[in-house]
Amino acid sequence: MDILYLLIPLSLVFVAVIAAFFLWAVKTGQFEDMEGPAHRILMDDDLPEEEAKGEEREKVRK
């Protein structure tokens, strides 16, 4: 029975920490775009890596 005096406040602190992290994630926009990263990883670049680097250099020169 004595252990409950430790476990109940400890669990309340644990829940408060989890709620704080969740609210921080919501406020900073972590859940705004859930599908974008999933689609972005599936999109294939049209140009091979060497050609893409060359075009980036040309853009910088302009």
PDB file of N, H, CA, C and O in Angstrom:
ATOM      1  N   MET A   1       0.818  -1.199   0.000  1.00  0.00           N
ATOM      2  CA  MET A   1       0.000   0.000   0.000  1.00  0.00           C
ATOM      3  C   MET A   1       0.864   1.266   0.000  1.00  0.00           C
ATOM      4  O   MET A   1       0.490   2.277  -0.594  1.00  0.00           O
ATOM      5  N   ASP A   2       2.003   1.205   0.660  1.00  0.00           N
ATOM      6  H   ASP A   2       2.307   0.384   1.142  1.00  0.00           H
ATOM      7  CA  ASP A   2       2.885   2.371   0.731  1.00  0.00           C
ATOM      8  C   ASP A   2       3.447   2.748  -0.641  1.00  0.00           C
ATOM      9  O   ASP A   2       3.741   3.915  -0.900  1.00  0.00           O
ATOM     10  N   ILE A   3       3.589   1.764  -1.501  1.00  0.00           N
ATOM     11  H   ILE A   3       3.350   0.816  -1.291  1.00  0.00           H
ATOM     12  CA  ILE A   3       4.148   2.037  -2.831  1.00  0.00           C
ATOM     13  C   ILE A   3       3.211   2.916  -3.656  1.00  0.00           C
ATOM     14  O   ILE A   3       3.665   3.623  -4.555  1.00  0.00           O
ATOM     15  N   LEU A   4       1.920   2.882  -3.367  1.00  0.00           N
ATOM     16  H   LEU A   4       1.550   2.307  -2.637  1.00  0.00           H
ATOM     17  CA  LEU A   4       0.971   3.723  -4.083  1.00  0.00           C
ATOM     18  C   LEU A   4       1.228   5.210  -3.858  1.00  0.00           C
ATOM     19  O   LEU A   4       0.957   6.038  -4.727  1.00  0.00           O
ATOM     20  N   TYR A   5       1.757   5.532  -2.676  1.00  0.00           N
ATOM     21  H   TYR A   5       1.977   4.859  -1.970  1.00  0.00           H
ATOM     22  CA  TYR A   5       2.087   6.935  -2.390  1.00  0.00           C
ATOM     23  C   TYR A   5       3.216   7.433  -3.294  1.00  0.00           C
ATOM     24  O   TYR A   5       3.358   8.638  -3.503  1.00  0.00           O
ATOM     25  N   LEU A   6       4.002   6.531  -3.819  1.00  0.00           N
ATOM     26  H   LEU A   6       3.887   5.552  -3.650  1.00  0.00           H
ATOM     27  CA  LEU A   6       5.069   6.882  -4.752  1.00  0.00           C
ATOM     28  C   LEU A   6       4.592   6.779  -6.203  1.00  0.00           C
ATOM     29  O   LEU A   6       4.876   7.657  -7.018  1.00  0.00           O
ATOM     30  N   LEU A   7       3.875   5.715  -6.516  1.00  0.00           N
ATOM     31  H   LEU A   7       3.644   5.002  -5.854  1.00  0.00           H
ATOM     32  CA  LEU A   7       3.521   5.450  -7.905  1.00  0.00           C
ATOM     33  C   LEU A   7       2.471   6.407  -8.465  1.00  0.00           C
ATOM     34  O   LEU A   7       2.545   6.779  -9.636  1.00  0.00           O
ATOM     35  N   ILE A   8       1.511   6.805  -7.664  1.00  0.00           N
ATOM     36  H   ILE A   8       1.451   6.503  -6.713  1.00  0.00           H
ATOM     37  CA  ILE A   8       0.461   7.702  -8.171  1.00  0.00           C
ATOM     38  C   ILE A   8       1.026   9.079  -8.520  1.00  0.00           C
ATOM     39  O   ILE A   8       0.766   9.553  -9.626  1.00  0.00           O
ATOM     40  N   PRO A   9       1.778   9.745  -7.654  1.00  0.00           N
ATOM     41  CA  PRO A   9       2.368  11.027  -8.075  1.00  0.00           C
ATOM     42  C   PRO A   9       3.359  10.872  -9.228  1.00  0.00           C
ATOM     43  O   PRO A   9       3.427  11.732 -10.106  1.00  0.00           O
ATOM     44  N   LEU A  10       4.117   9.794  -9.231  1.00  0.00           N
ATOM     45  H   LEU A  10       4.062   9.095  -8.518  1.00  0.00           H
ATOM     46  CA  LEU A  10       5.066   9.555 -10.314  1.00  0.00           C
ATOM     47  C   LEU A  10       4.348   9.393 -11.646  1.00  0.00           C
ATOM     48  O   LEU A  10       4.806   9.911 -12.665  1.00  0.00           O
ATOM     49  N   SER A  11       3.244   8.689 -11.646  1.00  0.00           N
ATOM     50  H   SER A  11       2.873   8.269 -10.818  1.00  0.00           H
ATOM     51  CA  SER A  11       2.486   8.512 -12.886  1.00  0.00           C
ATOM     52  C   SER A  11       1.857   9.836 -13.341  1.00  0.00           C
ATOM     53  O   SER A  11       1.765  10.093 -14.542  1.00  0.00           O
ATOM     54  N   LEU A  12       1.430  10.665 -12.404  1.00  0.00           N
ATOM     55  H   LEU A  12       1.505  10.456 -11.429  1.00  0.00           H
ATOM     56  CA  LEU A  12       0.874  11.973 -12.769  1.00  0.00           C
ATOM     57  C   LEU A  12       1.940  12.881 -13.388  1.00  0.00           C
ATOM     58  O   LEU A  12       1.661  13.619 -14.334  1.00  0.00           O
ATOM     59  N   VAL A  13       3.142  12.823 -12.857  1.00  0.00           N
ATOM     60  H   VAL A  13       3.368  12.223 -12.089  1.00  0.00           H
ATOM     61  CA  VAL A  13       4.249  13.594 -13.438  1.00  0.00           C
ATOM     62  C   VAL A  13       4.561  13.068 -14.829  1.00  0.00           C
ATOM     63  O   VAL A  13       4.793  13.850 -15.751  1.00  0.00           O
ATOM     64  N   PHE A  14       4.568  11.769 -14.989  1.00  0.00           N
ATOM     65  H   PHE A  14       4.380  11.133 -14.240  1.00  0.00           H
ATOM     66  CA  PHE A  14       4.824  11.141 -16.281  1.00  0.00           C
ATOM     67  C   PHE A  14       3.779  11.563 -17.312  1.00  0.00           C
ATOM     68  O   PHE A  14       4.135  11.881 -18.447  1.00  0.00           O
ATOM     69  N   VAL A  15       2.529  11.573 -16.950  1.00  0.00           N
ATOM     70  H   VAL A  15       2.240  11.315 -16.028  1.00  0.00           H
ATOM     71  CA  VAL A  15       1.452  11.998 -17.851  1.00  0.00           C
ATOM     72  C   VAL A  15       1.598  13.480 -18.200  1.00  0.00           C
ATOM     73  O   VAL A  15       1.358  13.870 -19.343  1.00  0.00           O
ATOM     74  N   ALA A  16       1.983  14.295 -17.242  1.00  0.00           N
ATOM     75  H   ALA A  16       2.178  13.978 -16.314  1.00  0.00           H
ATOM     76  CA  ALA A  16       2.168  15.728 -17.502  1.00  0.00           C
ATOM     77  C   ALA A  16       3.311  15.966 -18.483  1.00  0.00           C
ATOM     78  O   ALA A  16       3.209  16.831 -19.353  1.00  0.00           O
ATOM     79  N   VAL A  17       4.390  15.212 -18.352  1.00  0.00           N
ATOM     80  H   VAL A  17       4.472  14.510 -17.646  1.00  0.00           H
ATOM     81  CA  VAL A  17       5.524  15.352 -19.278  1.00  0.00           C
ATOM     82  C   VAL A  17       5.117  14.931 -20.689  1.00  0.00           C
ATOM     83  O   VAL A  17       5.459  15.602 -21.663  1.00  0.00           O
ATOM     84  N   ILE A  18       4.396  13.837 -20.796  1.00  0.00           N
ATOM     85  H   ILE A  18       4.117  13.292 -20.005  1.00  0.00           H
ATOM     86  CA  ILE A  18       3.930  13.370 -22.115  1.00  0.00           C
ATOM     87  C   ILE A  18       2.992  14.393 -22.730  1.00  0.00           C
ATOM     88  O   ILE A  18       3.092  14.673 -23.925  1.00  0.00           O
ATOM     89  N   ALA A  19       2.090  14.955 -21.952  1.00  0.00           N
ATOM     90  H   ALA A  19       2.009  14.727 -20.982  1.00  0.00           H
ATOM     91  CA  ALA A  19       1.159  15.962 -22.466  1.00  0.00           C
ATOM     92  C   ALA A  19       1.908  17.216 -22.915  1.00  0.00           C
ATOM     93  O   ALA A  19       1.547  17.823 -23.923  1.00  0.00           O
ATOM     94  N   ALA A  20       2.933  17.602 -22.188  1.00  0.00           N
ATOM     95  H   ALA A  20       3.226  17.109 -21.369  1.00  0.00           H
ATOM     96  CA  ALA A  20       3.725  18.778 -22.566  1.00  0.00           C
ATOM     97  C   ALA A  20       4.441  18.544 -23.895  1.00  0.00           C
ATOM     98  O   ALA A  20       4.456  19.431 -24.749  1.00  0.00           O
ATOM     99  N   PHE A  21       5.027  17.380 -24.077  1.00  0.00           N
ATOM    100  H   PHE A  21       5.015  16.660 -23.383  1.00  0.00           H
ATOM    101  CA  PHE A  21       5.695  17.065 -25.343  1.00  0.00           C
ATOM    102  C   PHE A  21       4.697  17.024 -26.495  1.00  0.00           C
ATOM    103  O   PHE A  21       5.004  17.487 -27.593  1.00  0.00           O
ATOM    104  N   PHE A  22       3.521  16.481 -26.260  1.00  0.00           N
ATOM    105  H   PHE A  22       3.272  16.105 -25.368  1.00  0.00           H
ATOM    106  CA  PHE A  22       2.511  16.419 -27.307  1.00  0.00           C
ATOM    107  C   PHE A  22       2.043  17.818 -27.690  1.00  0.00           C
ATOM    108  O   PHE A  22       1.926  18.121 -28.877  1.00  0.00           O
ATOM    109  N   LEU A  23       1.776  18.665 -26.718  1.00  0.00           N
ATOM    110  H   LEU A  23       1.871  18.418 -25.753  1.00  0.00           H
ATOM    111  CA  LEU A  23       1.348  20.026 -27.012  1.00  0.00           C
ATOM    112  C   LEU A  23       2.443  20.813 -27.730  1.00  0.00           C
ATOM    113  O   LEU A  23       2.147  21.613 -28.618  1.00  0.00           O
ATOM    114  N   TRP A  24       3.700  20.594 -27.355  1.00  0.00           N
ATOM    115  H   TRP A  24       3.940  19.945 -26.634  1.00  0.00           H
ATOM    116  CA  TRP A  24       4.824  21.237 -28.045  1.00  0.00           C
ATOM    117  C   TRP A  24       4.869  20.803 -29.508  1.00  0.00           C
ATOM    118  O   TRP A  24       5.095  21.629 -30.392  1.00  0.00           O
ATOM    119  N   ALA A  25       4.655  19.516 -29.768  1.00  0.00           N
ATOM    120  H   ALA A  25       4.472  18.845 -29.049  1.00  0.00           H
ATOM    121  CA  ALA A  25       4.690  19.008 -31.142  1.00  0.00           C
ATOM    122  C   ALA A  25       3.544  19.591 -31.963  1.00  0.00           C
ATOM    123  O   ALA A  25       3.727  19.910 -33.137  1.00  0.00           O
ATOM    124  N   VAL A  26       2.387  19.730 -31.371  1.00  0.00           N
ATOM    125  H   VAL A  26       2.238  19.471 -30.417  1.00  0.00           H
ATOM    126  CA  VAL A  26       1.246  20.303 -32.090  1.00  0.00           C
ATOM    127  C   VAL A  26       1.484  21.782 -32.393  1.00  0.00           C
ATOM    128  O   VAL A  26       1.189  22.240 -33.497  1.00  0.00           O
ATOM    129  N   LYS A  27       2.006  22.523 -31.437  1.00  0.00           N
ATOM    130  H   LYS A  27       2.246  22.151 -30.541  1.00  0.00           H
ATOM    131  CA  LYS A  27       2.236  23.953 -31.625  1.00  0.00           C
ATOM    132  C   LYS A  27       3.330  24.249 -32.636  1.00  0.00           C
ATOM    133  O   LYS A  27       3.272  25.270 -33.320  1.00  0.00           O
ATOM    134  N   THR A  28       4.331  23.375 -32.746  1.00  0.00           N
ATOM    135  H   THR A  28       4.378  22.545 -32.190  1.00  0.00           H
ATOM    136  CA  THR A  28       5.425  23.618 -33.674  1.00  0.00           C
ATOM    137  C   THR A  28       5.142  23.067 -35.061  1.00  0.00           C
ATOM    138  O   THR A  28       6.006  23.144 -35.935  1.00  0.00           O
ATOM    139  N   GLY A  29       3.962  22.515 -35.286  1.00  0.00           N
ATOM    140  H   GLY A  29       3.260  22.452 -34.576  1.00  0.00           H
ATOM    141  CA  GLY A  29       3.564  22.085 -36.622  1.00  0.00           C
ATOM    142  C   GLY A  29       4.082  20.724 -37.035  1.00  0.00           C
ATOM    143  O   GLY A  29       4.222  20.462 -38.230  1.00  0.00           O
ATOM    144  N   GLN A  30       4.368  19.857 -36.094  1.00  0.00           N
ATOM    145  H   GLN A  30       4.254  20.069 -35.124  1.00  0.00           H
ATOM    146  CA  GLN A  30       4.877  18.534 -36.435  1.00  0.00           C
ATOM    147  C   GLN A  30       3.833  17.664 -37.133  1.00  0.00           C
ATOM    148  O   GLN A  30       4.190  16.708 -37.821  1.00  0.00           O
ATOM    149  N   PHE A  31       2.562  17.981 -36.967  1.00  0.00           N
ATOM    150  H   PHE A  31       2.272  18.759 -36.409  1.00  0.00           H
ATOM    151  CA  PHE A  31       1.505  17.159 -37.541  1.00  0.00           C
ATOM    152  C   PHE A  31       0.798  17.859 -38.701  1.00  0.00           C
ATOM    153  O   PHE A  31      -0.302  17.457 -39.079  1.00  0.00           O
ATOM    154  N   GLU A  32       1.403  18.889 -39.267  1.00  0.00           N
ATOM    155  H   GLU A  32       2.297  19.216 -38.960  1.00  0.00           H
ATOM    156  CA  GLU A  32       0.759  19.647 -40.334  1.00  0.00           C
ATOM    157  C   GLU A  32       0.653  18.850 -41.636  1.00  0.00           C
ATOM    158  O   GLU A  32      -0.434  18.730 -42.202  1.00  0.00           O
ATOM    159  N   ASP A  33       1.765  18.311 -42.108  1.00  0.00           N
ATOM    160  H   ASP A  33       2.648  18.408 -41.648  1.00  0.00           H
ATOM    161  CA  ASP A  33       1.784  17.619 -43.393  1.00  0.00           C
ATOM    162  C   ASP A  33       2.202  16.176 -43.170  1.00  0.00           C
ATOM    163  O   ASP A  33       3.394  15.867 -43.136  1.00  0.00           O
ATOM    164  N   MET A  34       1.233  15.302 -43.018  1.00  0.00           N
ATOM    165  H   MET A  34       0.266  15.552 -43.045  1.00  0.00           H
ATOM    166  CA  MET A  34       1.545  13.909 -42.733  1.00  0.00           C
ATOM    167  C   MET A  34       1.820  13.102 -44.001  1.00  0.00           C
ATOM    168  O   MET A  34       2.473  12.060 -43.929  1.00  0.00           O
ATOM    169  N   GLU A  35       1.336  13.561 -45.168  1.00  0.00           N
ATOM    170  H   GLU A  35       0.806  14.407 -45.226  1.00  0.00           H
ATOM    171  CA  GLU A  35       1.506  12.799 -46.393  1.00  0.00           C
ATOM    172  C   GLU A  35       2.667  13.291 -47.245  1.00  0.00           C
ATOM    173  O   GLU A  35       3.168  12.537 -48.079  1.00  0.00           O
ATOM    174  N   GLY A  36       3.104  14.513 -47.064  1.00  0.00           N
ATOM    175  H   GLY A  36       2.697  15.126 -46.387  1.00  0.00           H
ATOM    176  CA  GLY A  36       4.158  15.082 -47.897  1.00  0.00           C
ATOM    177  C   GLY A  36       5.454  14.292 -47.886  1.00  0.00           C
ATOM    178  O   GLY A  36       5.950  13.937 -48.955  1.00  0.00           O
ATOM    179  N   PRO A  37       6.025  14.001 -46.719  1.00  0.00           N
ATOM    180  CA  PRO A  37       7.272  13.238 -46.706  1.00  0.00           C
ATOM    181  C   PRO A  37       7.119  11.836 -47.303  1.00  0.00           C
ATOM    182  O   PRO A  37       8.052  11.322 -47.920  1.00  0.00           O
ATOM    183  N   ALA A  38       5.970  11.227 -47.126  1.00  0.00           N
ATOM    184  H   ALA A  38       5.212  11.645 -46.625  1.00  0.00           H
ATOM    185  CA  ALA A  38       5.762   9.889 -47.682  1.00  0.00           C
ATOM    186  C   ALA A  38       5.756   9.930 -49.205  1.00  0.00           C
ATOM    187  O   ALA A  38       6.283   9.023 -49.850  1.00  0.00           O
ATOM    188  N   HIS A  39       5.164  10.973 -49.787  1.00  0.00           N
ATOM    189  H   HIS A  39       4.736  11.709 -49.263  1.00  0.00           H
ATOM    190  CA  HIS A  39       5.148  11.090 -51.244  1.00  0.00           C
ATOM    191  C   HIS A  39       6.506  11.533 -51.777  1.00  0.00           C
ATOM    192  O   HIS A  39       6.918  11.100 -52.853  1.00  0.00           O
ATOM    193  N   ARG A  40       7.194  12.379 -51.047  1.00  0.00           N
ATOM    194  H   ARG A  40       6.859  12.731 -50.173  1.00  0.00           H
ATOM    195  CA  ARG A  40       8.474  12.919 -51.500  1.00  0.00           C
ATOM    196  C   ARG A  40       9.523  11.817 -51.631  1.00  0.00           C
ATOM    197  O   ARG A  40      10.348  11.859 -52.544  1.00  0.00           O
ATOM    198  N   ILE A  41       9.503  10.833 -50.733  1.00  0.00           N
ATOM    199  H   ILE A  41       8.833  10.799 -49.992  1.00  0.00           H
ATOM    200  CA  ILE A  41      10.504   9.776 -50.786  1.00  0.00           C
ATOM    201  C   ILE A  41      10.258   8.853 -51.971  1.00  0.00           C
ATOM    202  O   ILE A  41      11.185   8.200 -52.453  1.00  0.00           O
ATOM    203  N   LEU A  42       9.016   8.793 -52.444  1.00  0.00           N
ATOM    204  H   LEU A  42       8.264   9.322 -52.053  1.00  0.00           H
ATOM    205  CA  LEU A  42       8.701   7.930 -53.578  1.00  0.00           C
ATOM    206  C   LEU A  42       8.969   8.595 -54.919  1.00  0.00           C
ATOM    207  O   LEU A  42       9.106   7.907 -55.930  1.00  0.00           O
ATOM    208  N   MET A  43       9.043   9.916 -54.943  1.00  0.00           N
ATOM    209  H   MET A  43       8.931  10.474 -54.121  1.00  0.00           H
ATOM    210  CA  MET A  43       9.282  10.621 -56.197  1.00  0.00           C
ATOM    211  C   MET A  43      10.726  10.424 -56.636  1.00  0.00           C
ATOM    212  O   MET A  43      11.665  10.603 -55.861  1.00  0.00           O
ATOM    213  N   ASP A  44      10.872  10.051 -57.894  1.00  0.00           N
ATOM    214  H   ASP A  44      10.109   9.905 -58.524  1.00  0.00           H
ATOM    215  CA  ASP A  44      12.196   9.814 -58.445  1.00  0.00           C
ATOM    216  C   ASP A  44      12.673  11.063 -59.160  1.00  0.00           C
ATOM    217  O   ASP A  44      11.908  11.715 -59.872  1.00  0.00           O
ATOM    218  N   ASP A  45      13.940  11.392 -58.969  1.00  0.00           N
ATOM    219  H   ASP A  45      14.561  10.863 -58.391  1.00  0.00           H
ATOM    220  CA  ASP A  45      14.497  12.521 -59.696  1.00  0.00           C
ATOM    221  C   ASP A  45      14.592  12.166 -61.170  1.00  0.00           C
ATOM    222  O   ASP A  45      14.918  11.034 -61.528  1.00  0.00           O
ATOM    223  N   ASP A  46      14.304  13.141 -62.021  1.00  0.00           N
ATOM    224  H   ASP A  46      14.039  14.061 -61.730  1.00  0.00           H
ATOM    225  CA  ASP A  46      14.345  12.899 -63.455  1.00  0.00           C
ATOM    226  C   ASP A  46      15.775  12.816 -63.975  1.00  0.00           C
ATOM    227  O   ASP A  46      16.037  12.119 -64.955  1.00  0.00           O
ATOM    228  N   LEU A  47      16.686  13.508 -63.338  1.00  0.00           N
ATOM    229  H   LEU A  47      16.473  14.074 -62.542  1.00  0.00           H
ATOM    230  CA  LEU A  47      18.063  13.557 -63.807  1.00  0.00           C
ATOM    231  C   LEU A  47      18.967  12.718 -62.920  1.00  0.00           C
ATOM    232  O   LEU A  47      18.778  12.649 -61.706  1.00  0.00           O
ATOM    233  N   PRO A  48      19.961  12.075 -63.548  1.00  0.00           N
ATOM    234  CA  PRO A  48      20.960  11.402 -62.704  1.00  0.00           C
ATOM    235  C   PRO A  48      21.703  12.416 -61.845  1.00  0.00           C
ATOM    236  O   PRO A  48      21.642  13.619 -62.097  1.00  0.00           O
ATOM    237  N   GLU A  49      22.390  11.932 -60.850  1.00  0.00           N
ATOM    238  H   GLU A  49      22.440  10.954 -60.646  1.00  0.00           H
ATOM    239  CA  GLU A  49      23.027  12.811 -59.875  1.00  0.00           C
ATOM    240  C   GLU A  49      24.066  13.740 -60.510  1.00  0.00           C
ATOM    241  O   GLU A  49      24.155  14.909 -60.134  1.00  0.00           O
ATOM    242  N   GLU A  50      24.844  13.240 -61.457  1.00  0.00           N
ATOM    243  H   GLU A  50      24.772  12.290 -61.761  1.00  0.00           H
ATOM    244  CA  GLU A  50      25.887  14.057 -62.077  1.00  0.00           C
ATOM    245  C   GLU A  50      25.291  15.216 -62.864  1.00  0.00           C
ATOM    246  O   GLU A  50      25.789  16.340 -62.794  1.00  0.00           O
ATOM    247  N   GLU A  51      24.222  14.945 -63.616  1.00  0.00           N
ATOM    248  H   GLU A  51      23.817  14.033 -63.672  1.00  0.00           H
ATOM    249  CA  GLU A  51      23.595  16.004 -64.403  1.00  0.00           C
ATOM    250  C   GLU A  51      22.940  17.043 -63.490  1.00  0.00           C
ATOM    251  O   GLU A  51      22.981  18.240 -63.776  1.00  0.00           O
ATOM    252  N   ALA A  52      22.342  16.586 -62.405  1.00  0.00           N
ATOM    253  H   ALA A  52      22.309  15.614 -62.173  1.00  0.00           H
ATOM    254  CA  ALA A  52      21.687  17.506 -61.471  1.00  0.00           C
ATOM    255  C   ALA A  52      22.716  18.444 -60.844  1.00  0.00           C
ATOM    256  O   ALA A  52      22.437  19.629 -60.661  1.00  0.00           O
ATOM    257  N   LYS A  53      23.887  17.936 -60.517  1.00  0.00           N
ATOM    258  H   LYS A  53      24.113  16.973 -60.666  1.00  0.00           H
ATOM    259  CA  LYS A  53      24.934  18.780 -59.946  1.00  0.00           C
ATOM    260  C   LYS A  53      25.385  19.828 -60.955  1.00  0.00           C
ATOM    261  O   LYS A  53      25.631  20.981 -60.598  1.00  0.00           O
ATOM    262  N   GLY A  54      25.492  19.417 -62.224  1.00  0.00           N
ATOM    263  H   GLY A  54      25.292  18.481 -62.513  1.00  0.00           H
ATOM    264  CA  GLY A  54      25.895  20.354 -63.266  1.00  0.00           C
ATOM    265  C   GLY A  54      24.879  21.463 -63.451  1.00  0.00           C
ATOM    266  O   GLY A  54      25.255  22.619 -63.647  1.00  0.00           O
ATOM    267  N   GLU A  55      23.611  21.135 -63.394  1.00  0.00           N
ATOM    268  H   GLU A  55      23.305  20.196 -63.235  1.00  0.00           H
ATOM    269  CA  GLU A  55      22.563  22.155 -63.541  1.00  0.00           C
ATOM    270  C   GLU A  55      22.552  23.091 -62.343  1.00  0.00           C
ATOM    271  O   GLU A  55      22.303  24.286 -62.500  1.00  0.00           O
ATOM    272  N   GLU A  56      22.813  22.577 -61.162  1.00  0.00           N
ATOM    273  H   GLU A  56      23.015  21.606 -61.035  1.00  0.00           H
ATOM    274  CA  GLU A  56      22.868  23.440 -59.981  1.00  0.00           C
ATOM    275  C   GLU A  56      24.007  24.438 -60.105  1.00  0.00           C
ATOM    276  O   GLU A  56      23.869  25.599 -59.720  1.00  0.00           O
ATOM    277  N   ARG A  57      25.129  23.986 -60.642  1.00  0.00           N
ATOM    278  H   ARG A  57      25.241  23.042 -60.955  1.00  0.00           H
ATOM    279  CA  ARG A  57      26.266  24.889 -60.830  1.00  0.00           C
ATOM    280  C   ARG A  57      25.920  25.988 -61.825  1.00  0.00           C
ATOM    281  O   ARG A  57      26.302  27.145 -61.644  1.00  0.00           O
ATOM    282  N   GLU A  58      25.185  25.613 -62.888  1.00  0.00           N
ATOM    283  H   GLU A  58      24.875  24.674 -63.034  1.00  0.00           H
ATOM    284  CA  GLU A  58      24.789  26.605 -63.896  1.00  0.00           C
ATOM    285  C   GLU A  58      23.837  27.638 -63.289  1.00  0.00           C
ATOM    286  O   GLU A  58      23.934  28.825 -63.598  1.00  0.00           O
ATOM    287  N   LYS A  59      22.937  27.201 -62.444  1.00  0.00           N
ATOM    288  H   LYS A  59      22.858  26.236 -62.193  1.00  0.00           H
ATOM    289  CA  LYS A  59      21.994  28.115 -61.802  1.00  0.00           C
ATOM    290  C   LYS A  59      22.741  29.110 -60.907  1.00  0.00           C
ATOM    291  O   LYS A  59      22.392  30.289 -60.852  1.00  0.00           O
ATOM    292  N   VAL A  60      23.759  28.629 -60.218  1.00  0.00           N
ATOM    293  H   VAL A  60      24.043  27.672 -60.263  1.00  0.00           H
ATOM    294  CA  VAL A  60      24.526  29.482 -59.325  1.00  0.00           C
ATOM    295  C   VAL A  60      25.305  30.523 -60.146  1.00  0.00           C
ATOM    296  O   VAL A  60      25.438  31.671 -59.723  1.00  0.00           O
ATOM    297  N   ARG A  61      25.810  30.128 -61.300  1.00  0.00           N
ATOM    298  H   ARG A  61      25.702  29.195 -61.643  1.00  0.00           H
ATOM    299  CA  ARG A  61      26.581  31.028 -62.149  1.00  0.00           C
ATOM    300  C   ARG A  61      25.721  32.146 -62.705  1.00  0.00           C
ATOM    301  O   ARG A  61      26.214  33.254 -62.916  1.00  0.00           O
ATOM    302  N   LYS A  62      24.443  31.878 -62.948  1.00  0.00           N
ATOM    303  H   LYS A  62      24.043  30.977 -62.776  1.00  0.00           H
ATOM    304  CA  LYS A  62      23.554  32.886 -63.550  1.00  0.00           C
ATOM    305  C   LYS A  62      23.224  33.893 -62.552  1.00  0.00           C
ATOM    306  O   LYS A  62      22.488  34.835 -62.846  1.00  0.00           O
TER     307      LYS A  62
END
